[in-house]
Amino acid sequence: MKEELVVTACPTCGSSAIQKVRGPWTGSYQGQAYTVPELEYYACPNCQERVYPPEAMRLLQQASPAYSRSGVQRTARRATG
């Protein structure tokens, strides 16, 4: 059984305003843009810190050309189960 990460205070500024957000996330590696369509993570509106749970990190790594052996972008897919 997976435990879900729950963040109640920003690790950078200590704000309790940190919120779980879900939506498209776009990054760039060596000039190559990549997108994770439905990434879920925590964002602090006070200091712009972002906290990524393990599942979010897995999706980011899956989509990033930095982790691709061929340098070709892969499509990130949410794990089921």
C-alpha positions in Angstrom: 0.0 0.0 0.0 1.4 3.4 -1.0 1.5 6.2 1.4 0.6 9.6 0.0 2.9 12.5 0.7 1.0 15.3 2.6 2.7 18.6 2.9 1.2 21.1 5.4 4.0 23.7 5.5 6.5 24.9 2.9 9.9 23.5 3.6 11.6 26.7 2.4 9.6 29.5 4.0 7.4 27.6 6.6 4.1 29.0 5.1 1.0 27.0 5.7 -0.4 28.4 2.4 1.3 25.6 0.4 -1.3 23.8 -1.8 -1.6 20.7 -3.8 -1.9 21.5 -7.5 -2.6 19.4 -10.5 -2.2 20.4 -14.2 0.2 20.5 -17.1 3.9 21.0 -16.2 6.5 22.0 -18.8 10.2 21.8 -18.4 13.2 22.1 -20.6 16.5 20.1 -21.0 19.2 21.4 -23.3 16.7 23.5 -25.2 14.3 20.6 -25.7 10.9 21.2 -24.1 8.8 18.4 -22.5 5.5 18.3 -20.8 3.7 16.2 -18.2 0.0 16.7 -18.9 -1.4 16.0 -15.4 1.3 16.5 -12.8 0.3 16.6 -9.1 2.7 18.5 -6.7 2.7 21.1 -4.0 3.3 24.8 -4.7 3.9 27.6 -2.2 2.3 30.9 -3.3 4.6 32.8 -1.0 8.1 31.8 -2.1 7.2 29.7 -5.3 8.8 26.5 -3.8 7.6 23.3 -5.3 7.5 19.9 -3.6 7.3 16.8 -5.8 6.0 13.6 -4.4 7.7 10.3 -5.6 5.0 9.7 -8.3 5.5 13.2 -9.7 9.2 12.7 -9.8 8.7 9.4 -11.6 6.5 11.1 -14.2 9.0 13.9 -14.7 11.9 11.5 -15.2 9.9 9.4 -17.6 9.1 12.5 -19.7 12.5 14.2 -19.5 15.0 13.8 -22.4 17.7 13.9 -19.7 16.8 10.4 -18.6 16.3 9.0 -22.1 19.1 6.9 -23.5 18.3 8.0 -27.1 17.7 11.7 -26.1 14.1 11.3 -27.5 11.2 12.5 -25.4 9.0 9.9 -24.0 5.3 10.3 -23.0 4.7 10.4 -19.2 1.9 8.1 -18.1 0.4 7.9 -14.6 0.8 4.5 -12.9 -2.3 2.5 -12.4 -3.1 0.2 -9.6 
